[in-house]
Amino acid sequence: MSTDLKIKVRGLSKAFGRKVVLNNLDLDVPRGQSLVVIGGSGTGKSVLIKCILGLLTPDKGSIEIDGREMVGASSDQREDAMRKFGMLFQGSALFDSLPVWENVAFGLIEGRGMKRRAAKEIAVRKLGAVGLGPEVGALYPAELSGGMQKRVSLARAIATEPEMIFFDEPTTGLDPIMSQVINELISKCVNDLGATALTITHDMHSLREIGDQAAMIFEGKIVWAGPAGDVDHSGNGFVDQFVHGRAEGPIKMPIRPL
Amino acid sequence: MISFLQTIGRTFLSGLEAIGRVTLFTLKSVLLAIQPPYYPRLILKQMIEIGFYSLPVVGMTAIFTGMVLALQTYTGFSRFSAESAIPNVVVISLTRELGPVLAGLMVAGRVGAAMAAELGTMRVTEQIDALTTLSTNPFKYLVAPRLIAGLIMLPVLVLIADIIGVAGGYLVSVVKLGFNHATYLKNTVDFVQALDVISGLVKAGVFGFIVALMGCYHGYHSHGGAQGVGKATTNAVVTASILILIFNYVVTELFFAR
């Protein structure tokens, strides 16, 4: 039922020149749940999330957020929708001209018009929630390690206490311990806020840690969707091959002989 | 033959497409720049970046241009015993043409390149996307302050360049060529008209807008990693320089055509 859905995507298509990235894709994100979309590189995961966020304009299809159509919405309507969102980018995307605390407080100061002092207090609190001390607030992003940047980015995503948080490859490029730390922080933050979450990843460990629901994308379509606990026995050839990392299966890698 | 014509047609159409894209970018930037929210802190920061930090390079350009102008005019005009026209030539050339054009080209190299590199890096590291997800319009936050600062600060720079350039001509004429200093200054002040200075300042405003616009346009649309940022930087400087020369003619025509 659409009333239980935070996001409803129907017939979404997007091509770049001749390359079709999303091909008539349907996706439901249930309210209050954490949906993890898995898929290999170049299957359209990032394009999907960017279309939902309005960073890319789809060629056709419908994206409803809280029952309101977002494709073709005015910039004011889109900005309203954005106020409900938080986003953790794959490369963290921290503003390197601003200190860490201003990065975290950015959505509060610029998006909500909060006074800088009050926003700084919240930023320091959010940094604490992701395991970073207040002294980190004065540093610049270039002075942080990759794991710390991810945590700052997570703090920025949750600073405005959004209704929905997007995670784009949250553990890519991190060591296994830091990946686990990030996964646990994501689960904790999403649960504490009672937010809906949409994560795209190819990390099966992340899926098991943070997902309530799962979906698999291949060649721009959702080829399987179900509870996250079912991925190991989905009965779907694509999912089985991906989960077990087999070279043989319905997903073909075009490899030419040397 | 047909493929040759096709190439010409394709080049012509892509040229028209580029003009259309720049025009839409300009209209969107200007429309959003006049709507709230405004960012006075960012405008001030850009004014310092464009105005204050460009002073040394513009000042050096102006003083040596004024000095060379006096020297060259002397060697040329002495053949007709018209040395007394040196102050007039120096002040008219500087205020009407050389001041705004040379300052515009120097600022295009220094500031336009920096803007394209900064925005280009922000684009390829998803910082511009992050701005959007934090309910902040990148046009209002990044582009508008740079356009406003360029529009305001280049006339200020050119006014200073005019004074420094005239001082350079005065220095060479009095110290090296033996002109009477009082006569030189009197000739300069008597000959120069308000329209000479005003036309130069109007040109400077146009050039400042062009430099900021090209820096923002190429940076904003940068793609393809470090190579893309490098290309955006080069394109920003080249297109700004060419447009400065074109609009120099257009504004001159508007002011002085009979």
Boltz contact constraints between the chains, C-beta under 6 A:
constraints:
  - contact:
      token1: [A, 55]
      token2: [B, 129]
      max_distance: 6.0
  - contact:
      token1: [A, 79]
      token2: [B, 135]
      max_distance: 6.0
  - contact:
      token1: [A, 82]
      token2: [B, 135]
      max_distance: 6.0
  - contact:
      token1: [A, 83]
      token2: [B, 135]
      max_distance: 6.0
  - contact:
      token1: [A, 87]
      token2: [B, 133]
      max_distance: 6.0
  - contact:
      token1: [A, 89]
      token2: [B, 126]
      max_distance: 6.0
  - contact:
      token1: [A, 91]
      token2: [B, 125]
      max_distance: 6.0
  - contact:
      token1: [A, 91]
      token2: [B, 126]
      max_distance: 6.0
  - contact:
      token1: [A, 93]
      token2: [B, 126]
      max_distance: 6.0
  - contact:
      token1: [A, 93]
      token2: [B, 127]
      max_distance: 6.0
  - contact:
      token1: [A, 93]
      token2: [B, 130]
      max_distance: 6.0
  - contact:
      token1: [A, 95]
      token2: [B, 127]
      max_distance: 6.0
  - contact:
      token1: [A, 106]
      token2: [B, 134]
      max_distance: 6.0
  - contact:
      token1: [A, 107]
      token2: [B, 134]
      max_distance: 6.0
  - contact:
      token1: [A, 110]
      token2: [B, 136]
      max_distance: 6.0
  - contact:
      token1: [A, 111]
      token2: [B, 134]
      max_distance: 6.0
  - contact:
      token1: [A, 111]
      token2: [B, 135]
      max_distance: 6.0
